[in-house]
Amino acid sequence: MTAGAILFPTTLVGSYPQPEWLIDRARLAGRFPPRVRARELWRIREPHLAEAQDDATIVAIRAQEEAGLDVVTDGEIRRESYSNRFATALEGVDIDRPGTALDRSGHPNPVPRIVGKIRRKHPVEVEDLRFLKRHTTRMVKITVPGPFTMLQQAQNDFYPNEEAAAMDYAAAVNEEIRDLFAAGADVVQIDEPYMQARPEQARRYGLAALNRALDGVTGTTALHICFGYAAILHERPSGYSFLPELAGCGCDQISIETAQSNLDCAVLARLAGKKIMVGCINLDDMAVETPAVVAGRITRALPYVRKEDVILAPDCGMKYLPRDVAFGKMKAMVEAAKILRREFASN
């Protein structure tokens, strides 16, 4: 079965809460998302860390299955942030002597320093995908950071301009995506939150870099663009600064947020032909929504997106939620999908 065969399929954006026994969640939440490695956050030390991360990944997979999600991720359990595991594995970056870049909140953050040509030295997430596939029979999705976002989270001390650096990041992402599909991914998602944060640069070269990352890729691809983690950035604008432009990208699916921002969904009509992951879970509210509330958020999008093109997902990654809250919200989303299927299956 494919995701397209299911009406109103459900999935995570990517991350799921890591257990307290695995990572220091208070320290994780008390800082900006790490762009260089932050091994001090892990409670389990080598040589047992990888085994512990495997065990926690199985817990995340089982939680998604128990909640009833149609497309399962690995929860990004092995990552300190959505981007740093891949970005720090590339050739051409110095992570021992990091640089500095402004986070999307405007605060300086240690970041990889580009000191040479960006190249992918080896597959980074392929074994993560294979592990995921060994532990579920459901459709699987895995996420990779996008070239534009990785460049915004780096200090460029090598390239003559941002455009050249972005294209080499894109080539590295392209190689990873090809290997992920070859290893059996059903969906590969590219995370590009900084396209929303820095729309001028995104218009100048971000879309070209994204399409370079997708060059020759034949599997189902998704793009996630968001307003930032609700645990860190509490205020939401009422609309996206970079969204209609994505009609020109090669991704099959676009993941957007509507719940916390109460987004005017009319803008989605400008993405005709794309499947839309409609963010319908508010990650800034620790109360678990009722299925009816979640279904209502999806219904707001239906005048502008065909029902066959709607996917239910949280607003963003669930990384910072308490685990019981995350599970409750996933379950509410699955029940909302059932409501929608009953209402719209014959329409």
N, C-alpha and C positions, 0 to 999 in steps of 0.2 A: 504494500500500500504506500502511496505517496501522500505528502501533506496536501497536495491539490485535490485528493480524493475525499478529504474530510471537510465538511462545512464548519466554519469557525474553529479551526485548530488552535491549540493552546501550546505555549512554550515560554521559557524564560528568555530574557534578553541575553543573559550569559551567566552571571555570577549568582551563587547561593551562599548563605552565611556559613563561614568556616566555624568549626566547633571551638569552644573556649579552651578545650584541652590541647588543641593543635596550635592556636595562634593567640597572642595577647590581644584580645579584641578591644580592650580599653585603650591600649597604646595605638592600635590601628586606627581607631576612630578619633583619637586625639591629635592627629597630625594630617597633613595633606597627603593624598595618595602618592606613594613612592614612585619615583621615576628611575632611580637607580636601585640596586638591590638593597633590601632591608631585612637581612637574615636575622637581625636581633629580635624581630617580631615573633619568630617561631619558638614555641615552648619545647619542641622536640629537637634535639641536636643530632648531627650526624654521628654515627652512620645509620640512624634509625628514622631520620626525617622522611625519606622517600616512602618507606613502608607506611608511616603514619599518614602521609598525604594520600596514599592509595586507599587506606581504610576510610578516611574521611570522604574521599570521592565516592566510594561505594555508598556511604551514608547519604550523600547528596543525591545520588542517582535513585536510591530506593525512596527517598522522600518525594521526588518528582513522580515516580511511578505510583506511589501510594496516593498522591494527590490526584493523579489521573492525567498528567500532561501528555500530550500527543507526541511532542518533539522534545527530547531530553538533551541536556548539556552535561558537561562534567562539573558544573558549578564553579569552574575556575578556581578550584580548591588549592591547587599548587601555586597559585600566583599571589604575590603581595599586592599587586594591582593588576587591572586588566591589561596594561600595556608593558610593564617593565620587564616581564620575563622574556618576551620576544625582543624588545628593543635593546636589551643589554646583552643579547646573544649574538649580535651582528658584528662583523668585522668593520673596522673603521671608527669605532667608538671607544673612548677611554672612560671606563667606569671607576677606575681607581683614583683618578684625579678629575672628579666631575666638574662640570660647569654649572651655570645658574640660568634659569629661565623663569619668567613669571607664569604662575599657574593661572587658570582661567578666573580665579578669584582675585588676581592682581598681586598675589604674594610670591616672593622669590622662593624657588624650590631647587634643590640639587638635581641635576639632570645629566644624562650621558653627554660627553663632550666629543663632537665629531672631529677626528684628527686625521682621517684618511677616507678613502673611497668606501662607501657603504656597500657591503656585500653580505649575503647570507652564507655562513660557513657550512651549515648543516641544517637538516630539518629540526625544528624546535618543538612543535606540538604534535607531531605525527604519533609518537608513542602515547601521548595523552589521549588522542583519538582512538587508537587501537585498544587502549585500556577501557575506554568508555564503551566501545562496541562489544567487548568481551563480557560486559556486565549489564547489558540491556538488550532486549529484542526490539525496542521501539526505534523510531527514526531518531537520528542524532544530529546535533548541530555543535559546531565548535567555532570559537571566535578568535580573530586576530586583530591587532591594532592596525589602523590605517596609516598610510604613508604621510598624509598631511598632519595628522595628530602627532605621530612620532617626531616629526620635524619640529613642531611647536614645543615639544617636550625635550628639546635638545639644544645645546649651544654649538653653533656652527663655527668651527675654527679652521675649516678646510675648503669648503666650496665657495666659488665666486658669488653665488647667489642662491636664494632659497629654492628657486625652480629646479636647478640642477640637483640639489640635495634631495628634493622631494621625489624626483624621478628615479634616483637610485634606491631610495626607500621603497618606492613602488615596485621596482624590479625584484627586490628581496621578498616583498609580500606576495608577488605573483608566483615566485618559485614555491613558497610555502603553501599557497592555496592549491596549486597543481598537485603537490604531494599529498595534501589532505584529501582531495577528491580521489586520488589514486588509492589511498588507504581506506576509502569507503565512506567518507562523510556524506550525509544526505544534504546538509546545508552548511555553508561556510559564511560566517558573518564578519564583516569588516566594521570595526568600531572607529567612528570619526566624529567624536563629540566636539572637537575644536573647529569643525566647519561652522557650527552654530556660534561658537565663541569669537571667531575671527573671520567674519564673512568676507571682508575685502580681500584678504589673502586667498580665501577659498575660491572666490570668483576668479582671481588672477591665475592660479595654477592648481588649486586643490582638486577640481573636477578632472583636469587632465591627468593628474597623478593617480587619482582613483581609477580612471579608465585604463591607465597603464597597468595597474595592479590586477585588472580583470582581463587583460589581453590574452585571448586564446583559451580562456576558462570556459568550460561547458557545463559544469554543475550548477545547482541552485545556489545563488549568492544573495546575501542580505547586507544592508547597510544600516548601522545604528547611529543616529544623530540625536543629541539630547541637550538638556539644560544643565547637566551636572548632577552629582549625587545629592539627593535631598538632605542627607545627613550633614552635608558641608555647605551647600548653597540652598538656603531655605526659600529665597524669593524666586519667583518664576515670572518671566514676561508672558504676556498674553498671546504672543505669536513668535514664530521662528524668524530669525534674520536671514537664514539660508535654508530653504526647503524646496520651493518650486524649481530651482536650478537642478535638483536631483532627477527631474524628468529626463535629463540628458545623460544620466549615468548608466552603466551597464548592469547594475544590480537588479535582480528580479524582485526583491522585497526591500521595503524601506521601513525602519523601525522608528516610531516617533512617540512623544509623550503627550497625553491629553488630560490625565486625571488631576494632577496637582495644579496644572496651569489653567485648567478648564478651557483648553485650546478651542478656538473657533475652527471647527473641522471643515469649513468651506474650502480652505486652502488645499485640502486633499484632492479636490477635483482636478487640480493642476498636475497631479501625478498619475493620470490615467494610464493604464497598462501595467502599473506596478501593483504587486500585492502589498498591503499595508499592515504592519504589526502595530496595532492600535494600543498604545499604552493606556491601560484601564485600571491599574492598581496604583494608588497614591502611597508612595514610600515615605512621605513626611508625616503620615498619620499612623500611629501605632494601633489604632482600632482596626479590626478586620472588617472589611466591607461585607455587606450582604450580597449574595449573588444578584439580587434585583438591582442594586446600585451599580454593580459592575456591568450588568447587561445594559443598563440605561446609558452608560458611558459609550458603549459600543454602538448603541442605536443612534447616538448623535452623529456618528460618522457615516451611517448607511445612506443618507441622501447623496453623499459625494463619492462613495466607494462601493463597488458591487459587493454583494454579500459573499460571493465566491472568492473575493480578493482580500477579505478581512481575516487577520490572525490576531488572537488575543495574547497579550503579553503584559508584564508590568511596565511602569513608566521607564525604569532603568534597571540596573543591576540590583539584586537584593542583598548584596554583600554586607551592608551595615545593619540590617534588620535583626532583631532577636529571632532565634530559629523557630520558636513557636508561632510568632507573628507571621514570619515568612511562609510557614506551612499553611497557616489559616488563610492567608491571602491567596496562595496558589489554589487551595481547595475551593475558595469562593469563585475564583476565575474559571475553574473547570465547571462548577455548577452553573455559572452564568452562561457558559458555552452551551450547556444542555438546554437552558431556557431559550436561547436564541435559535438553536436547531429546531426545537419544537415549534417555535413561532414562525420561522422563515423557511423551513425545509420544503414546504409545498408552494411557497410564493414565487 
